[in-house]
């Protein structure tokens, strides 16, 4: 297997043609995200069955041909923990990957461990070890050393063999559809999040009045634009808690704005004129045009909901142990509470819970409903049993 660092557009296009002909490629990226609006791409790594290479995005004029391949329906792109790669594709061409396989997700359907690091998966599936010495590298600095390139390429070298073994196991155990459904959900969730208005990602909005919410929306849009223009992380332009506080205080002068705690910091003081102007604009919005108030997305659980959710959590953990699947992949505590509210207390404002859709419904959701309805009970297993609990279906005719 030849190894190359691609630094010219023509060589890059040749790699893209090779990937299309191969039909399946392992893909990874190295990036730096601490000091920029969006992660700064430092390296792309590819591996097919016959070729491995790294691509220098700082030297390549146009990476679009690769992102177009990643979003097509013909090429299977295999990644590990591919959230960042999905976002890179979305931001580059406005479309998500179409045929993505994530070995990290797949491993969660073969064991109760999720998410596992790449090195842990390589060790578990292939019984090999990979180097982790370059995890603190600044991938945007040049030149890259041979050790750095070797480390980066190792992130794709074993991926296709892991993918092959995982797919064989998942097919044998009738779980390949579960895994691919979950990978598509991952892509869809990231795409939806990317389209979410900036203010909706800020917690505490349910406590704001309509006027305060209008101010927050304007401030959040201003922060997003400012961060993009200055290429700085959102939190360094303005923290979430300060946006909320400004929306409540509604300062209309520099003096009033400085009364907000922490606003006297130099990086904030330089922006006060813009901030006050944004708030004034929001205060001029007619009452009839104000946004509706926001409901609490994280409603406090009642004592009954908490008790039932804990009961379901025990049932879910036991079922996951039976199937040797990660409980983290199946449902979290919030999703269990949503199920309780939906089924037991007829709360349908959030739609059908995820546990009652797809493979989750088939393998877990119906069991949770049966436990709540009293059709299934459980008892402690005898010593030496595979799981701590035994489920028993009740006689519904008695």
Helices and strands as residue ranges (DSSP letters): E 2-6, H 9-22, E 24-32, E 40-47, E 51-55, H 64-70, E 76-79, H 83-93, E 100-102, H 103-108, H 118-126, H 146-157, H 159-172, H 176-194, G 198-201, G 205-207, H 210-230, H 234-237, H 240-249, H 254-258, H 266-269, H 272-283, G 287-289, H 303-323, H 327-330, H 333-343, G 354-356, H 358-360, I 361-365, H 366-373, E 376-380, E 389-393
